Amino acid sequence: MMKKILTVFFLACLSCVAMAQDKDNVIDEIVWVVGDDAILRSDVEARRLFMQNEGQRLDGDPYCAIPEQMAIQKLYLNQAKIDSIEASESQVIQQADQWINWAINQIGSREKLEEYYGKKVSQIRDEQKEQFREQQIVSEMQRNLIGEIKLTPSEIRKFYNQLAKDSLPTIPTTVEVQIITFEPKIPFDVTDAIKARLRDFTEQINSGKMEFSTLARLYSEDPASAPRGGEMGFMSKTDLVPEFANVAFNLSDPKRVSQVVQTEYGYHIIQLIEKRGNRINCRHILLRPKVSEKELTEATVRMDSLYTDLKADKFSFEEAATFVSYDKDTRNNKGLMVNQNHEGNNYGTPKFEMQELPQEVGKIVYDMQVGDISKPFTMITDKQKEVVAIVKLKSRTEQHKANLSDDFQAMKNLVEQRKREELLDEWIKKKQKSTYVRIAEGWRNCDFKYPGWVKE
């Protein structure tokens, strides 16, 4: 039933967007000009209909708020051109592909998606790429404008003390989790077979029998690049794992294929497409060794033995994590997991909201009490490896109003967010004064957030 509701909702949303994009049905005009860029009435209407169907609310008149939002975005984009800020093409492509896949799943098929948009999927993808590209450039521009915000503990305490008690944020339930992982052993004959298969791919490419891109589409196990023939988009060395980067950046002939490269993700062969300064665009084919039931069972038996020893207090969980765990990210931290969600309030700390934990870990931890140690379970890591894990619930802090003793990091993040908003507001007001802006008659009588748009 829920799937049906989502599908109907999605179709309605697509219909509205399609209507707004049909220039025969919308009397179009330029309503704003910001620098060299125009904002069309149809652009505003398309955004309004989309937000309406998404359930997004706007304060005030949408025909005032929406064009102002679009104008602010154009200020950032214009500054980004001056500062030579570009988007990561690989991330743009990945986001667009993920959106297309989601849209197709919601509407039912590629054909239905094309029917409702009145366009080919390739055209829809290109439009989505442009939207994601602009979003990424704006975000990067904002980061450059803000720079690094450094706050002293006294500034955070001062902010906290000035807040009314009923204005204090509510902190959701958080947990601290320790983990031990064990990777099942992959037999040499399995890895040898994968290397041999990749070498066979190389021979087919070098002989002209097959194109690299064709083999990537057919066989690569990298879901992000495989649909694009293995193309990864322009990346710097720091965007890639060292083993991959060292080989990729030493390639000079686009006709040659690299030797087999092993990384934490699996085994690759690489083909250069283009070098541009300190960035490179290449294709790759990734194959991952598969863990057999036999190896998985053996790993589980070994972890069962470890679990028994931990319950018998033969050694501590911290000692086992340090000397036994395969997880290099937590091994030197006594197994304590660190939150890597950049968008959350707990980034860089050992605190996790339940939905921030890896799915398999979250299911296990949900019913545990503080101090409990789980039985072994299998999980897929962020490197897409199947491992056997044991976790311990170190702490649980129930939902509560923020206080400095328990939630210093959350309060610090809140103050930083306020500071970021202040800095960006100041920049927008300054940029307004030096940017040509023209607003059409009938679109000026608005209570804008930034009054400087209308110049005398």
N, C-alpha and C positions, 0 to 999 in steps of 0.2 A: 504494500500500500504506500509506504513512504517513498519507494523508488518511483511509483507512478506520479505521486505529488511533485517530486523533484523534477521529473521529466516534463510535466505540464508547465511547471513554473519556468523551467529553462526555455521551453518553446515560446512561452509568452515573452520572455526577455529577449530572445532572438528576434521575434517578430517586431518588437518595439524598436530595437536597434536597426533592423533592416528598413523599417519605415522612415526612421530618422535619416538614414543614409541615402534614401531614394530622392534624388534631387527633383524628380517630377512631382513628388507629393509634398515637398517642402519648399515654400517660397524663400529662397536663400538670399542672404545679404551679409555684408561685413559689418559686424556690430562693435568690434574692438580692433584696434591696431596697436601692437606693442613692439616698438622698435621697427624691424622690417617684417614682422609676422602678423598675420591677420587671424582673427577669431570669427568664424562664421556662425550665423544663427543656427544652421543645421548641426554644427558641432555642439553648441550649447544644448539644443534639444535632444540630441543623441545621448549626451551625458546625463541630462535630467531624467530621461526615460529609463536609462540603465540603473541609475541610483534609486529611482522609484521602485523598480522591480526587484532590486537587491534589498529593499527595506531600509536603505540608508536615509537618515533624516538630515535636513539642513535647517539651520537657524535663519529665519527670514525668507525673503523672496528668492527662489532658485534662479531667477533670471538676473539677479544681482550677484548672489554668492558663487554660482558656477563660473560665469565668465571671469570673476575676480580670481578664483582658484586657478583657472587656465592662464590668466595673465601672470600670476606669480610664477607658475611653472616656466613660462617663456622668459621671465627675468633670469631664472637660474640657467636655462638652456643657452641664452645669449652670453651670459658670463662664462659658461663652460666652453663655448667656442673661443672666446678670448684667451682662456687659460689652457686651451688644448686638452680638455678632459674628454676621454672617450670611454665607451662602455666595453666590457669584456664580451666579445662576440660569442664566445663559447657559452657563456652564461645566458646571454640573450636567446640564442638558439635553443638551449636546453629548456628555458622557461616557456618559450613559444611552443615547443614540441609537447611539453607537459600539458599546457593549456588545450592544445588541439586534441590530445588524447582524452582529456577530461571531457571536453565538449562532445566528442564523438560518442563516448560512453553514456553521456547524459541523454543525447538526442537519439541514439540508436544506430547510426551508420554515417559514413562519410557522405553518402548521397543525400541523406536528409539534411546534414549540416550545410552542404552546398545549396540545397534547395531553399532553405530558410534565409541564407545570406545572399543568395543570388550570385554566388561567386565560387570559383574553384577553391579547394582546400589550400592550394599553394598561395592564392591571393590572400585568403584569410590569415594564413600563417605569416605572410609578409607584413600585414597590418598589425598583427599581434607583436611581431618582432620589433616594429617601430615603437609601439607603446612601451614594451618592456625596456627597449634601449633608452628611451627618454626617461623612464622612471629610474633606471640605474644611473644615468648621467646626473639627474637632479640629486639623487642621494649622495653621489660622490662629491658633487659641487657643495652640498650642505656640509659634508664632513670636512672639506677643505676650508670652508669659511669659518667653521667653529673651531677647528684645531683641537688640541688636547686641553680638556678642562681639568684643572687641578683645584681641589677643594681641601681645606684643612678641617680636621675634626671639629674645631670650634665653630666653623661656618655651618656645619651640618647640625650641631647641637643648637645653634642660634635659630636656624630655620625650624627645627622640631619644636622648640619652646614657643615660637611665635604662632604655631598652628593651634587653632581651636580643637578641643578634644573630639568634637563631632566631625572634624575635617580630616582626622588621621586616617590614612588608608588602611583598608582591611588586608591583612596578609593571609593568603591561602595556606592550607596545610602543606608543610614541606617535610621532606625526609632526607636523611644522610645514609648512604648505602656504601658498603664495602663489597668488593667483588674479587673472586678468584676465577680465572678461566684456564681451560686446558684445550689445546688444539689437537684434534686427532691426527695421528701420524699418517702422512700421505706416502704410500709405497713408491719406491723409485720407478717401478715400471709404469705407474700412472703419470708421473711428471715426465718421464722419458717419452711416453706416447704423445703427450701434449707438445713437447718440444719438436718431436718428429713431425707432427701435424702442421705446426707453424713453419717449419723448414720446407715442408711440401707446398704450403701456400706461397712461400718465397720463390720456389722454383717455378710455380705456375705463373706468378707475376713477371718474373725475369724473362721467361720464355715467351711472354705475350699471350699465353693461353687464357689467362684471366686477368681482369682488372683488380687492383687492390680494393677499390671502393665496392666492387661487386662481392668479393669474398667477405669484406667487413659487414655488409648488409646481411649476408647469409649466415655468418658464423660468429661474429664478434659478440662477446658476452658483456659488453659495456652498453647498457640500455640508452645512455645519453647520446653516444656518438654513432652507434651502429646504424640507425635509420638515415644518417647523413653520410654513409659510406666510410665511417670511421673518422670523419673530420672533426677535430676538436676545437677549432677556432684559435685565434691568436692568444698566446699565453706567454708569460714571462717564466724565468726559471723558478721563481718562488711559488708559482701556481702549480708546479708539478713536483711529484716525489723525486728525490735526488737521483735514484737509479735511472728513472725514465728521462729526467732532464739531461743528465750527463751524456746519454746516447743521442737523444733527439737534437740537442744543440750542436753536436759534432757532425751531424749529417750535412752534406753540401750538395749532393746530386739528387734531384727529385725522382730520378729514374731508378735509384737504388733503394733497396729495402734493408733495414738494420738487421743485425743478428738478434737472436731471441733475448729478450730482457726480462729478468725476474724482478717483480716488486711485491709489496705487501698485498696488492690486489690480484696477482696472478702472473701470467706470462704473456708478453706482448711481442709483436713485430711492429716497426714504425716506418712510415714513409714521409719524407719532407714534402710540403706543398710550397711554402714561401717563408722567407725570413724578412723581418721588417724591424730594423734596429735591434733592440734587446728583446724582441718578441718573435715568436715562431708559430706557424700554423702547420700542423701535421695530421696525418691519419694514423690510426693504430688499430690493430686487431687484438682483442683480449680474450684469452681462454683461461678458465679457472679449473684447478683440479677438483674433482668431486669426491666427497667423503663417502666411503662405502659404509654399509650397515655394520660390517665387521669392525672397522676402525672406530666407528662411533660407539659401538657397544663396549669395546675395549677401553675407550676413553671414559665412558660412564662408569665402568667397573672401578677404574682407578680413582675417579672422583668420589665414588661411593666409599671407598676405603679412606680417603681423606676426610670425608664427612664424618665417618665413624670415629676417627682419631680426634677430630675437632670437638665432637660431642663428649669424648672421654677426657678432654683437657690435656691431651698429650703434648700439645703446643697451641699457641694462640692463633687466632685468625690472622692477626697482623703478621706474625712470623710466616705463616703459610703463604700469605699474599706476596710477601717480599721474596721468598725463596722458591716458590712453586709456580706462581701465576705466570701465564704467557702474555698477559695484558701489559704491554710496556707503558701505557699511559697511566696506570694505577699502581704498578708494581713498586715503584719507589715512593709511593704515598701510602704504604701499608694497606693497599687495596681500596682506598677511599676514592670514589668516583667524583669527578669535577664537572660541573655544569658548563656545557659548551654552547648553550642557547644564547646567541648574541642579542636576541630581542627581549630576553626575559630579565627580570630584576635580580636573578641569582647567578648571572654569568660570572664565571671565574671562581665561584664558591662551591663547597660540597653540598649545597642545598638544592633540592629538586622539588618542584611541584610534580604531582603524580604523572601528569600528561607529558612531562619533559623527560621522563625515564625511557630507555628503550622498551618497546612494547612487552617483550617477554619478561624483563625485569620488573616492570610495573605490575604485571599480573601476579607475580610471586610475592612482591613486597606488600601489596595491598592488604592482605590478611595477616601479615606478620606483626608480632609484638617486638618492642625494642629489645635487642639482645638476641633475638631468634636467628638461627642459621638455617638456611634452606637446604633441602635435598638437591642433588644435582639435576640440572635441566639443560636442555639445548637451546641455543639462541643464535641469531645471525648478527654478526658485528657490523659496524659501519663500513668495514672493508669487505662486506659480503662474504665473510668466512663463517662456516658453521662450527661452533665451539660448544664445549660443555662447561657450565658455570655453576658456582655456588655463591650465594650472597648472604650478607649479614646486615640486618637493619640496625644501624648505629644509633639513630635518633629519629624522633618524630615530633614535630611542633605543630599543634593543632591550629586551625584558623583563629586569628585574633587581630585586635587593633594594634597597629605598629607601635613598637617601643624601641628606644635606642639600644638597650642591652641585648635584645634578641635580633633586631632588624636593622642594624647599622648600615649594612650594604644596601638594603632596599631603600632606606632613607637617603643614602648617598646617591643612588641612582635617580631618585625622585628630584633631588636638588639639582643634579646634573641636567636632567631633562628640562627643568624650569630654566636653567641657565642657557641651555641650547636654544630654547624658544625665544628668550630675550635677545640673544645675539642675532638670530635670524630675523626677528622683527626689526631690529635696528638696521640690519643690512637692507631689508626690503624697502624701508622708508627712505634710506639714502639712495638706493638704486632708482627708486621712482623719480627722484629729482633730476637724474641725468639721462633718463630714458624717454624717448618720444612716445606719447600715449594719446590716442584719439578714440573717443567713445561716441558712438552714433546717438543722435537724438532719440529719446525714448528709452535709452539704456543708462542714462546718467543719474536719474533721480533715485539714488540708492543710498542706503546707510551702509557704506562699505566699511570693512574692517580696517582698511588702510585708506584714509580719505585723500591721500595725495595723488590719486589717479586723475582726478578732475582738476586741470590746471586753468587758472584764470587767464 
